[in-house]
Each structure stands twice: as structure tokens, then as C-alpha cells.
Amino acid sequence: MRQIPVDTSAASVMVAQPPQPKVKDRRTGERAMDAESGAALSTVDVMFAANGEVEILTVTVPENSISGELVMGTPVAITGLIARPWENEFNGQRRHGIAFRAVAVTSLVENAAKQKAA
């Protein structure tokens, strides 16, 4: 599957919705797990502002790679963000979109407080 790296260096990113468990099967409530590490996955909705435009992105990230308290408005750093185009057919309807995945989402509020204390 094609993976497209996303450059976040010139973007401002902040939490739009706090992390939520990613569900694999809505009927059973089964959690989605990372195929490689086995870690539980979560999603974080972020406001991604770059080049005068703002988008809301839902980013999937391993639960153990989310650091700091991520509440609405918290500025964050996104490590290893990639975009993956997807397409499927369900009940005769063809759907497509872009899924976003990251290695980690880190609160910048904690980092700023630590740097001031040092």
C-alpha cells in the first residue's frame, strides 16, 4: 500500500478532540491493534494549519505513543505522519479517502514547561 510522508515542520497542529480508542468492529466493540507491535490503537482529531488553510485530520496512533494530557486546544507535535489512500466497496457503494497514521503525538505544553524549568 502506498504511504505518503507528510511534512509537519511548517504547520501548527493542535488537538481538536482528545484521543479515543480505535474500534475495529463497532458491533462487538473490539479494539484495533497495530499489526506489527500489537499495541492498542487510538485516534486523535487534530487541527492542522499550514499555508493559510486549516484541516481537521483524524490521526491513528499507538496508544502508548501518546504523551501528555491532550485536551482540546493543546498544541502537539506529530512524529512520522503518513497519509494512505484507501478505497473499498460496501453494500454496493464505492468509497475512498485518505487515512492518516503517526508514530507518536506529543503535547508541546509539557515540553515548554520542562524547558522553562531547566
Biotite code that builds the C-alpha atoms (Angstrom):
import biotite.structure as struc

atoms = struc.array([
    struc.Atom([0.000, 0.000, 0.000], chain_id="A", res_id=1, res_name="MET", atom_name="CA", element="C"),
    struc.Atom([1.314, 3.426, -0.909], chain_id="A", res_id=2, res_name="ARG", atom_name="CA", element="C"),
    struc.Atom([2.377, 5.633, 2.001], chain_id="A", res_id=3, res_name="GLN", atom_name="CA", element="C"),
    struc.Atom([2.959, 9.361, 1.565], chain_id="A", res_id=4, res_name="ILE", atom_name="CA", element="C"),
    struc.Atom([5.052, 11.158, 4.221], chain_id="A", res_id=5, res_name="PRO", atom_name="CA", element="C"),
    struc.Atom([3.509, 14.409, 5.465], chain_id="A", res_id=6, res_name="VAL", atom_name="CA", element="C"),
    struc.Atom([5.840, 17.281, 6.376], chain_id="A", res_id=7, res_name="ASP", atom_name="CA", element="C"),
    struc.Atom([4.632, 18.884, 9.605], chain_id="A", res_id=8, res_name="THR", atom_name="CA", element="C"),
    struc.Atom([7.597, 21.232, 10.128], chain_id="A", res_id=9, res_name="SER", atom_name="CA", element="C"),
    struc.Atom([5.810, 24.362, 8.822], chain_id="A", res_id=10, res_name="ALA", atom_name="CA", element="C"),
    struc.Atom([2.407, 23.509, 10.304], chain_id="A", res_id=11, res_name="ALA", atom_name="CA", element="C"),
    struc.Atom([0.696, 24.462, 13.536], chain_id="A", res_id=12, res_name="SER", atom_name="CA", element="C"),
    struc.Atom([-1.073, 21.453, 14.994], chain_id="A", res_id=13, res_name="VAL", atom_name="CA", element="C"),
    struc.Atom([-3.420, 21.336, 17.975], chain_id="A", res_id=14, res_name="MET", atom_name="CA", element="C"),
    struc.Atom([-5.890, 18.860, 19.413], chain_id="A", res_id=15, res_name="VAL", atom_name="CA", element="C"),
    struc.Atom([-9.474, 19.180, 18.150], chain_id="A", res_id=16, res_name="ALA", atom_name="CA", element="C"),
    struc.Atom([-10.779, 16.090, 20.005], chain_id="A", res_id=17, res_name="GLN", atom_name="CA", element="C"),
    struc.Atom([-8.896, 14.114, 22.691], chain_id="A", res_id=18, res_name="PRO", atom_name="CA", element="C"),
    struc.Atom([-7.684, 10.567, 21.971], chain_id="A", res_id=19, res_name="PRO", atom_name="CA", element="C"),
    struc.Atom([-10.353, 7.897, 21.574], chain_id="A", res_id=20, res_name="GLN", atom_name="CA", element="C"),
    struc.Atom([-9.885, 4.125, 21.353], chain_id="A", res_id=21, res_name="PRO", atom_name="CA", element="C"),
    struc.Atom([-9.894, 2.982, 17.712], chain_id="A", res_id=22, res_name="LYS", atom_name="CA", element="C"),
    struc.Atom([-12.549, 0.314, 17.254], chain_id="A", res_id=23, res_name="VAL", atom_name="CA", element="C"),
    struc.Atom([-12.034, -2.498, 14.752], chain_id="A", res_id=24, res_name="LYS", atom_name="CA", element="C"),
    struc.Atom([-15.612, -3.832, 14.880], chain_id="A", res_id=25, res_name="ASP", atom_name="CA", element="C"),
    struc.Atom([-18.397, -1.476, 16.021], chain_id="A", res_id=26, res_name="ARG", atom_name="CA", element="C"),
    struc.Atom([-20.807, -4.361, 16.610], chain_id="A", res_id=27, res_name="ARG", atom_name="CA", element="C"),
    struc.Atom([-18.529, -6.134, 19.103], chain_id="A", res_id=28, res_name="THR", atom_name="CA", element="C"),
    struc.Atom([-16.523, -3.145, 20.345], chain_id="A", res_id=29, res_name="GLY", atom_name="CA", element="C"),
    struc.Atom([-13.257, -4.945, 19.526], chain_id="A", res_id=30, res_name="GLU", atom_name="CA", element="C"),
    struc.Atom([-10.236, -2.603, 19.706], chain_id="A", res_id=31, res_name="ARG", atom_name="CA", element="C"),
    struc.Atom([-7.996, -2.109, 16.684], chain_id="A", res_id=32, res_name="ALA", atom_name="CA", element="C"),
    struc.Atom([-4.445, -3.299, 17.286], chain_id="A", res_id=33, res_name="MET", atom_name="CA", element="C"),
    struc.Atom([-1.215, -2.458, 15.488], chain_id="A", res_id=34, res_name="ASP", atom_name="CA", element="C"),
    struc.Atom([-0.296, -5.380, 13.233], chain_id="A", res_id=35, res_name="ALA", atom_name="CA", element="C"),
    struc.Atom([3.455, -5.038, 13.889], chain_id="A", res_id=36, res_name="GLU", atom_name="CA", element="C"),
    struc.Atom([3.709, -4.175, 17.592], chain_id="A", res_id=37, res_name="SER", atom_name="CA", element="C"),
    struc.Atom([0.394, -5.473, 18.914], chain_id="A", res_id=38, res_name="GLY", atom_name="CA", element="C"),
    struc.Atom([-0.225, -2.128, 20.655], chain_id="A", res_id=39, res_name="ALA", atom_name="CA", element="C"),
    struc.Atom([-3.778, -0.845, 21.028], chain_id="A", res_id=40, res_name="ALA", atom_name="CA", element="C"),
    struc.Atom([-4.572, 1.974, 18.595], chain_id="A", res_id=41, res_name="LEU", atom_name="CA", element="C"),
    struc.Atom([-6.260, 5.292, 19.298], chain_id="A", res_id=42, res_name="SER", atom_name="CA", element="C"),
    struc.Atom([-7.375, 8.180, 17.126], chain_id="A", res_id=43, res_name="THR", atom_name="CA", element="C"),
    struc.Atom([-6.744, 11.871, 17.776], chain_id="A", res_id=44, res_name="VAL", atom_name="CA", element="C"),
    struc.Atom([-8.542, 14.596, 15.828], chain_id="A", res_id=45, res_name="ASP", atom_name="CA", element="C"),
    struc.Atom([-6.169, 17.496, 15.183], chain_id="A", res_id=46, res_name="VAL", atom_name="CA", element="C"),
    struc.Atom([-6.438, 20.925, 13.576], chain_id="A", res_id=47, res_name="MET", atom_name="CA", element="C"),
    struc.Atom([-3.643, 21.054, 11.003], chain_id="A", res_id=48, res_name="PHE", atom_name="CA", element="C"),
    struc.Atom([-2.903, 24.646, 9.921], chain_id="A", res_id=49, res_name="ALA", atom_name="CA", element="C"),
    struc.Atom([-0.438, 25.286, 7.080], chain_id="A", res_id=50, res_name="ALA", atom_name="CA", element="C"),
    struc.Atom([-0.187, 27.689, 4.156], chain_id="A", res_id=51, res_name="ASN", atom_name="CA", element="C"),
    struc.Atom([-3.192, 29.727, 5.336], chain_id="A", res_id=52, res_name="GLY", atom_name="CA", element="C"),
    struc.Atom([-5.525, 26.714, 5.407], chain_id="A", res_id=53, res_name="GLU", atom_name="CA", element="C"),
    struc.Atom([-6.871, 24.613, 8.276], chain_id="A", res_id=54, res_name="VAL", atom_name="CA", element="C"),
    struc.Atom([-7.960, 20.984, 8.057], chain_id="A", res_id=55, res_name="GLU", atom_name="CA", element="C"),
    struc.Atom([-9.288, 18.624, 10.703], chain_id="A", res_id=56, res_name="ILE", atom_name="CA", element="C"),
    struc.Atom([-7.424, 15.312, 10.453], chain_id="A", res_id=57, res_name="LEU", atom_name="CA", element="C"),
    struc.Atom([-8.146, 12.097, 12.291], chain_id="A", res_id=58, res_name="THR", atom_name="CA", element="C"),
    struc.Atom([-4.778, 10.523, 13.058], chain_id="A", res_id=59, res_name="VAL", atom_name="CA", element="C"),
    struc.Atom([-4.347, 6.905, 14.155], chain_id="A", res_id=60, res_name="THR", atom_name="CA", element="C"),
    struc.Atom([-1.512, 6.376, 16.617], chain_id="A", res_id=61, res_name="VAL", atom_name="CA", element="C"),
    struc.Atom([-0.443, 3.589, 19.008], chain_id="A", res_id=62, res_name="PRO", atom_name="CA", element="C"),
    struc.Atom([-1.976, 4.330, 22.403], chain_id="A", res_id=63, res_name="GLU", atom_name="CA", element="C"),
    struc.Atom([1.395, 4.004, 24.168], chain_id="A", res_id=64, res_name="ASN", atom_name="CA", element="C"),
    struc.Atom([2.860, 6.708, 21.845], chain_id="A", res_id=65, res_name="SER", atom_name="CA", element="C"),
    struc.Atom([0.523, 9.462, 23.043], chain_id="A", res_id=66, res_name="ILE", atom_name="CA", element="C"),
    struc.Atom([2.261, 11.650, 25.610], chain_id="A", res_id=67, res_name="SER", atom_name="CA", element="C"),
    struc.Atom([0.963, 14.424, 27.785], chain_id="A", res_id=68, res_name="GLY", atom_name="CA", element="C"),
    struc.Atom([-2.589, 15.443, 28.526], chain_id="A", res_id=69, res_name="GLU", atom_name="CA", element="C"),
    struc.Atom([-4.236, 16.014, 25.168], chain_id="A", res_id=70, res_name="LEU", atom_name="CA", element="C"),
    struc.Atom([-7.305, 18.186, 25.635], chain_id="A", res_id=71, res_name="VAL", atom_name="CA", element="C"),
    struc.Atom([-8.953, 20.419, 23.032], chain_id="A", res_id=72, res_name="MET", atom_name="CA", element="C"),
    struc.Atom([-6.616, 23.224, 22.006], chain_id="A", res_id=73, res_name="GLY", atom_name="CA", element="C"),
    struc.Atom([-3.389, 21.578, 23.197], chain_id="A", res_id=74, res_name="THR", atom_name="CA", element="C"),
    struc.Atom([-0.552, 22.272, 20.737], chain_id="A", res_id=75, res_name="PRO", atom_name="CA", element="C"),
    struc.Atom([1.078, 18.996, 19.685], chain_id="A", res_id=76, res_name="VAL", atom_name="CA", element="C"),
    struc.Atom([3.941, 17.584, 17.643], chain_id="A", res_id=77, res_name="ALA", atom_name="CA", element="C"),
    struc.Atom([3.154, 14.714, 15.310], chain_id="A", res_id=78, res_name="ILE", atom_name="CA", element="C"),
    struc.Atom([6.036, 12.345, 14.639], chain_id="A", res_id=79, res_name="THR", atom_name="CA", element="C"),
    struc.Atom([6.199, 10.246, 11.488], chain_id="A", res_id=80, res_name="GLY", atom_name="CA", element="C"),
    struc.Atom([2.884, 11.356, 9.962], chain_id="A", res_id=81, res_name="LEU", atom_name="CA", element="C"),
    struc.Atom([1.952, 9.496, 6.782], chain_id="A", res_id=82, res_name="ILE", atom_name="CA", element="C"),
    struc.Atom([-1.092, 9.590, 4.515], chain_id="A", res_id=83, res_name="ALA", atom_name="CA", element="C"),
    struc.Atom([-2.502, 6.406, 2.962], chain_id="A", res_id=84, res_name="ARG", atom_name="CA", element="C"),
    struc.Atom([-5.098, 6.496, 0.209], chain_id="A", res_id=85, res_name="PRO", atom_name="CA", element="C"),
    struc.Atom([-7.825, 3.860, 0.650], chain_id="A", res_id=86, res_name="TRP", atom_name="CA", element="C"),
    struc.Atom([-10.774, 2.537, -1.295], chain_id="A", res_id=87, res_name="GLU", atom_name="CA", element="C"),
    struc.Atom([-13.441, -0.080, -0.541], chain_id="A", res_id=88, res_name="ASN", atom_name="CA", element="C"),
    struc.Atom([-16.874, -1.220, -1.543], chain_id="A", res_id=89, res_name="GLU", atom_name="CA", element="C"),
    struc.Atom([-19.655, -1.748, 0.997], chain_id="A", res_id=90, res_name="PHE", atom_name="CA", element="C"),
    struc.Atom([-23.263, -2.616, 0.129], chain_id="A", res_id=91, res_name="ASN", atom_name="CA", element="C"),
    struc.Atom([-22.601, -1.724, -3.490], chain_id="A", res_id=92, res_name="GLY", atom_name="CA", element="C"),
    struc.Atom([-21.271, 1.725, -2.584], chain_id="A", res_id=93, res_name="GLN", atom_name="CA", element="C"),
    struc.Atom([-17.712, 2.545, -3.604], chain_id="A", res_id=94, res_name="ARG", atom_name="CA", element="C"),
    struc.Atom([-15.925, 4.703, -1.036], chain_id="A", res_id=95, res_name="ARG", atom_name="CA", element="C"),
    struc.Atom([-12.464, 6.235, -0.896], chain_id="A", res_id=96, res_name="HIS", atom_name="CA", element="C"),
    struc.Atom([-10.429, 8.639, 1.190], chain_id="A", res_id=97, res_name="GLY", atom_name="CA", element="C"),
    struc.Atom([-7.133, 9.267, 2.926], chain_id="A", res_id=98, res_name="ILE", atom_name="CA", element="C"),
    struc.Atom([-6.174, 7.725, 6.264], chain_id="A", res_id=99, res_name="ALA", atom_name="CA", element="C"),
    struc.Atom([-3.541, 9.377, 8.459], chain_id="A", res_id=100, res_name="PHE", atom_name="CA", element="C"),
    struc.Atom([-1.189, 7.418, 10.708], chain_id="A", res_id=101, res_name="ARG", atom_name="CA", element="C"),
    struc.Atom([1.573, 8.655, 13.022], chain_id="A", res_id=102, res_name="ALA", atom_name="CA", element="C"),
    struc.Atom([4.315, 7.135, 15.125], chain_id="A", res_id=103, res_name="VAL", atom_name="CA", element="C"),
    struc.Atom([3.567, 9.482, 18.038], chain_id="A", res_id=104, res_name="ALA", atom_name="CA", element="C"),
    struc.Atom([1.553, 12.517, 19.164], chain_id="A", res_id=105, res_name="VAL", atom_name="CA", element="C"),
    struc.Atom([3.252, 14.607, 21.845], chain_id="A", res_id=106, res_name="THR", atom_name="CA", element="C"),
    struc.Atom([1.903, 17.558, 23.813], chain_id="A", res_id=107, res_name="SER", atom_name="CA", element="C"),
    struc.Atom([4.046, 20.678, 23.365], chain_id="A", res_id=108, res_name="LEU", atom_name="CA", element="C"),
    struc.Atom([2.662, 22.170, 26.584], chain_id="A", res_id=109, res_name="VAL", atom_name="CA", element="C"),
    struc.Atom([4.631, 19.655, 28.670], chain_id="A", res_id=110, res_name="GLU", atom_name="CA", element="C"),
    struc.Atom([7.789, 20.228, 26.629], chain_id="A", res_id=111, res_name="ASN", atom_name="CA", element="C"),
    struc.Atom([7.515, 24.031, 27.013], chain_id="A", res_id=112, res_name="ALA", atom_name="CA", element="C"),
    struc.Atom([7.054, 23.702, 30.797], chain_id="A", res_id=113, res_name="ALA", atom_name="CA", element="C"),
    struc.Atom([10.081, 21.371, 31.064], chain_id="A", res_id=114, res_name="LYS", atom_name="CA", element="C"),
    struc.Atom([12.264, 23.745, 29.010], chain_id="A", res_id=115, res_name="GLN", atom_name="CA", element="C"),
    struc.Atom([11.299, 26.721, 31.218], chain_id="A", res_id=116, res_name="LYS", atom_name="CA", element="C"),
    struc.Atom([12.082, 24.732, 34.368], chain_id="A", res_id=117, res_name="ALA", atom_name="CA", element="C"),
    struc.Atom([15.560, 23.763, 33.085], chain_id="A", res_id=118, res_name="ALA", atom_name="CA", element="C"),
])
